[in-house]
Amino acid sequence: MKSSTGYAPNAMETQCLVLLARLGRLLPRHLHLAWPTTTLRNAYIYLNRLSAAGLVAYIEHFEAPPANRRTRKNQLWKRHGRIYSLTPLGWDYLKASFPHLEETNERLAPTYFNPRHQAEHQIEYADLVTSILRDLDTIPGMVGMSSYIEMDLSEQARPRADGIIVLRRWKDSTRHLDERSSCYPWLLVARQEEQIDELFAIEIDRGTEEASIITGKARSYGELYDAGSWKERFQWPLIAFAVPTERRQQVIFDAWDRGWPGGPIRCTTFDAIHAHGALAPIWTHQQRIQGERILHANVPLLRSSWAEAVIA
């Protein structure tokens, strides 16, 4: 199908557009991470063609030097590359080509964002999602996934997750050992009777928020859970934080327990995701059992009882 400018994206370029719709923005390396068969050079070629056709836009991304004035004098802004985002024309093309992307037809709708908005935040989210895409076909019984950015979990707009990830699998993976998700795994059809959706509310924390803000966020999640209004829309998600350091991870755990005592939460670091992938057993799970606060280290993102049975 051609866009209004007369350009017809090929299959991989179409995948690029859909990935942008699911992530909001990305760096070229995210295409290479999601689909290792695509070289970084080709990722640039695909994105530059789409940019020339007016379907995507980009800005040059630079990382700011440390805030410490003593060290900042001798340090320059570090260039990370181009951050790409869909243009309104790109969204129009996708909606015409894939009607399921329309907000009114989806349980959780993707949203267009200005690429300058919270760039670092979104890059870390894209790292997490594309690492799942990379490893999804290694897990038997997995059907596919979807990803939705900046998702309100209640009608009051709080809490708002940085992203919602839906992973769909067969209840009995042993009956589907040969089934693997393709490199284009987005969920386009209704869930079948013997399939399960697992939802994850992803929170990207870069260590810049006060602990009191995390406590307030935990309180919002707890109030929503107790209200039960989410049951009409979807199952309760597993809440997972990605953080810069293990020290920050402990800050998150403490602040969360103050806001929602006993509320389950899972944490890992950005470095662990980059090194091992988000599906690996790199997460620490916090919960309360009979009033006692318990931390379980080295658990997978997926529900552990199922993941341990199928992941060697």
Buried (B, 14 or more C-beta within 10 A) or exposed (E): EEBEEEBEBEEBBBBBBBBBBBBBBBBBBBBBBBBEEBEBEBBBBBBBBBBEBBBBBBBEBEEEBEEEEEEEEEEEEEEBBBBBBBBEBBBBBBBEBBEEBEEEEEEBEBEBBEBEEBBBBBBBBBBBBBBBBBBBBEBBBBBBBBBBBBBEBBEEEBBBBBBBBBBBBBEEBEEBEEBBBEBBBBBEEEEEEEBBBBBBBBBBBBEEBEBEEBBBBBBBBBBBBEEEEBEEEBEBBBBBBBBBEEEBBBBBBBBBBBBBEEBBBBBBBBEBBBEBBBBBBBBBBBBEEEEEEEEEEEBBBBBBEBBEEBBE
